[in-house]
Amino acid sequence: NRINFLQMGRYGCFSEQTYRNNFENDDFDWFSFNEAIVREHLKGGRKAIAVDPSFIPKSGSKTLWIGYFWSGCAGEYRRGLEITGIGVIDVDNHECMTLGSVQTPDNATLESY
């Protein structure tokens, strides 16, 4: 099920416009926001950190940081994007929630540093 700002305003603690304004803010700390949700909902005693790089096939020339990344499904390097998801696993309750994700820069960008 998809949740939109109208529903969040109806059932959440803030108005619809407050949610919209906060989601438009580039300075919003998503990691802390997700951490608060994880602390509220993952109640098991044993936790672990999960790191999951994921390949996303993408064509075109205007996409930022498009390059060749390892695709585990294909077993080879493919053109596209890579994101790394970081999550918390609740070992006792067999649940996992995402803390954040980052896009991996392409080789040309990494070599320029």
C-alpha atoms as a printed R data frame, in Angstrom:
    type eleno elety resid chain resno      x       y       z
1   ATOM     1    CA   ASN     A     1  0.000   0.000   0.000
2   ATOM     2    CA   ARG     A     2  1.190   3.494  -0.793
3   ATOM     3    CA   ILE     A     3  1.064   6.243   1.776
4   ATOM     4    CA   ASN     A     4  0.832   9.870   0.672
5   ATOM     5    CA   PHE     A     5  1.094  13.199   2.476
6   ATOM     6    CA   LEU     A     6 -2.693  13.552   2.731
7   ATOM     7    CA   GLN     A     7 -2.924  10.254   4.622
8   ATOM     8    CA   MET     A     8  0.044  11.193   6.803
9   ATOM     9    CA   GLY     A     9 -1.684  14.467   7.662
10  ATOM    10    CA   ARG     A    10 -4.924  12.679   8.457
11  ATOM    11    CA   TYR     A    11 -3.456   9.969  10.695
12  ATOM    12    CA   GLY     A    12 -0.094  11.438  11.754
13  ATOM    13    CA   CYS     A    13  0.920  14.069  14.274
14  ATOM    14    CA   PHE     A    14  1.372  16.927  11.780
15  ATOM    15    CA   SER     A    15 -0.558  18.582   8.968
16  ATOM    16    CA   GLU     A    16 -0.238  17.521   5.342
17  ATOM    17    CA   GLN     A    17  1.655  20.736   4.509
18  ATOM    18    CA   THR     A    18  4.176  20.144   7.309
19  ATOM    19    CA   TYR     A    19  5.049  16.754   5.826
20  ATOM    20    CA   ARG     A    20  5.342  18.276   2.346
21  ATOM    21    CA   ASN     A    21  7.606  21.080   3.570
22  ATOM    22    CA   ASN     A    22  9.901  18.696   5.430
23  ATOM    23    CA   PHE     A    23 10.229  16.335   2.468
24  ATOM    24    CA   GLU     A    24 11.226  19.250   0.212
25  ATOM    25    CA   ASN     A    25 13.963  20.337   2.630
26  ATOM    26    CA   ASP     A    26 17.404  19.180   1.420
27  ATOM    27    CA   ASP     A    27 18.759  19.516   4.951
28  ATOM    28    CA   PHE     A    28 16.374  16.906   6.353
29  ATOM    29    CA   ASP     A    29 18.340  14.269   8.290
30  ATOM    30    CA   TRP     A    30 16.894  11.047   6.865
31  ATOM    31    CA   PHE     A    31 19.335   8.855   8.785
32  ATOM    32    CA   SER     A    32 18.187  10.211  12.167
33  ATOM    33    CA   PHE     A    33 14.544  10.045  11.066
34  ATOM    34    CA   ASN     A    34 14.909   6.390  10.065
35  ATOM    35    CA   GLU     A    35 16.922   5.646  13.220
36  ATOM    36    CA   ALA     A    36 14.038   6.949  15.357
37  ATOM    37    CA   ILE     A    37 11.610   4.684  13.487
38  ATOM    38    CA   VAL     A    38 13.944   1.698  13.914
39  ATOM    39    CA   ARG     A    39 14.285   2.354  17.662
40  ATOM    40    CA   GLU     A    40 10.495   2.589  17.982
41  ATOM    41    CA   HIS     A    41  9.605  -0.550  16.019
42  ATOM    42    CA   LEU     A    42 12.463  -3.059  16.280
43  ATOM    43    CA   LYS     A    43 12.105  -4.267  19.862
44  ATOM    44    CA   GLY     A    44 14.200  -7.458  19.801
45  ATOM    45    CA   GLY     A    45 17.268  -7.735  22.010
46  ATOM    46    CA   ARG     A    46 19.726  -8.755  19.295
47  ATOM    47    CA   LYS     A    47 20.413  -6.422  16.383
48  ATOM    48    CA   ALA     A    48 22.813  -6.507  13.439
49  ATOM    49    CA   ILE     A    49 23.767  -4.055  10.707
50  ATOM    50    CA   ALA     A    50 23.103  -5.061   7.092
51  ATOM    51    CA   VAL     A    51 24.892  -3.586   4.076
52  ATOM    52    CA   ASP     A    52 23.436  -4.448   0.682
53  ATOM    53    CA   PRO     A    53 24.837  -3.040  -2.572
54  ATOM    54    CA   SER     A    54 22.257  -3.217  -5.352
55  ATOM    55    CA   PHE     A    55 22.694  -2.835  -9.090
56  ATOM    56    CA   ILE     A    56 20.081  -0.883 -11.056
57  ATOM    57    CA   PRO     A    57 20.210  -1.224 -14.855
58  ATOM    58    CA   LYS     A    58 20.112   2.191 -16.520
59  ATOM    59    CA   SER     A    59 20.767   3.425 -20.016
60  ATOM    60    CA   GLY     A    60 21.269   6.957 -21.236
61  ATOM    61    CA   SER     A    61 24.011   9.513 -20.923
62  ATOM    62    CA   LYS     A    62 22.533  12.209 -18.686
63  ATOM    63    CA   THR     A    63 22.195  10.198 -15.477
64  ATOM    64    CA   LEU     A    64 24.606  11.246 -12.740
65  ATOM    65    CA   TRP     A    65 27.262   8.626 -11.856
66  ATOM    66    CA   ILE     A    66 26.154   6.070 -14.434
67  ATOM    67    CA   GLY     A    67 28.908   3.536 -14.987
68  ATOM    68    CA   TYR     A    68 29.805  -0.136 -14.918
69  ATOM    69    CA   PHE     A    69 29.007  -1.936 -11.682
70  ATOM    70    CA   TRP     A    70 28.914  -5.571 -10.630
71  ATOM    71    CA   SER     A    71 25.546  -7.267 -11.082
72  ATOM    72    CA   GLY     A    72 25.353 -10.351  -8.889
73  ATOM    73    CA   CYS     A    73 22.301 -11.638 -10.785
74  ATOM    74    CA   ALA     A    74 24.069 -11.407 -14.146
75  ATOM    75    CA   GLY     A    75 27.447 -12.452 -12.721
76  ATOM    76    CA   GLU     A    76 29.223  -9.690 -14.629
77  ATOM    77    CA   TYR     A    77 29.750  -5.942 -14.809
78  ATOM    78    CA   ARG     A    78 26.810  -4.091 -16.329
79  ATOM    79    CA   ARG     A    79 26.099  -0.471 -17.229
80  ATOM    80    CA   GLY     A    80 23.843   1.225 -14.721
81  ATOM    81    CA   LEU     A    81 23.776   2.553 -11.179
82  ATOM    82    CA   GLU     A    82 24.684   1.095  -7.814
83  ATOM    83    CA   ILE     A    83 23.164   1.972  -4.472
84  ATOM    84    CA   THR     A    84 24.208   0.679  -1.087
85  ATOM    85    CA   GLY     A    85 21.456   0.158   1.439
86  ATOM    86    CA   ILE     A    86 22.240   0.174   5.155
87  ATOM    87    CA   GLY     A    87 19.741  -1.417   7.499
88  ATOM    88    CA   VAL     A    88 19.214  -2.773  10.983
89  ATOM    89    CA   ILE     A    89 18.216  -6.405  11.431
90  ATOM    90    CA   ASP     A    90 16.147  -7.439  14.443
91  ATOM    91    CA   VAL     A    91 17.485 -10.978  14.801
92  ATOM    92    CA   ASP     A    92 14.908 -12.061  17.404
93  ATOM    93    CA   ASN     A    93 11.839 -10.969  15.399
94  ATOM    94    CA   HIS     A    94 13.222 -11.646  11.890
95  ATOM    95    CA   GLU     A    95 12.687  -8.070  10.702
96  ATOM    96    CA   CYS     A    96 14.866  -5.508   8.952
97  ATOM    97    CA   MET     A    97 14.404  -1.774   8.428
98  ATOM    98    CA   THR     A    98 16.418   0.587   6.260
99  ATOM    99    CA   LEU     A    99 18.493   3.332   7.870
100 ATOM   100    CA   GLY     A   100 19.608   4.896   4.620
101 ATOM   101    CA   SER     A   101 21.056   4.409   1.181
102 ATOM   102    CA   VAL     A   102 23.769   6.044  -0.873
103 ATOM   103    CA   GLN     A   103 24.493   6.019  -4.577
104 ATOM   104    CA   THR     A   104 27.952   4.777  -5.518
105 ATOM   105    CA   PRO     A   105 29.889   7.271  -7.673
106 ATOM   106    CA   ASP     A   106 31.223   6.011 -11.006
107 ATOM   107    CA   ASN     A   107 34.964   5.296 -11.499
108 ATOM   108    CA   ALA     A   108 35.675   8.628 -13.210
109 ATOM   109    CA   THR     A   109 34.274  10.529 -10.237
110 ATOM   110    CA   LEU     A   110 36.173   8.396  -7.721
111 ATOM   111    CA   GLU     A   111 39.453   8.794  -9.620
112 ATOM   112    CA   SER     A   112 39.069  12.581  -9.687
113 ATOM   113    CA   TYR     A   113 39.356  12.809  -5.872
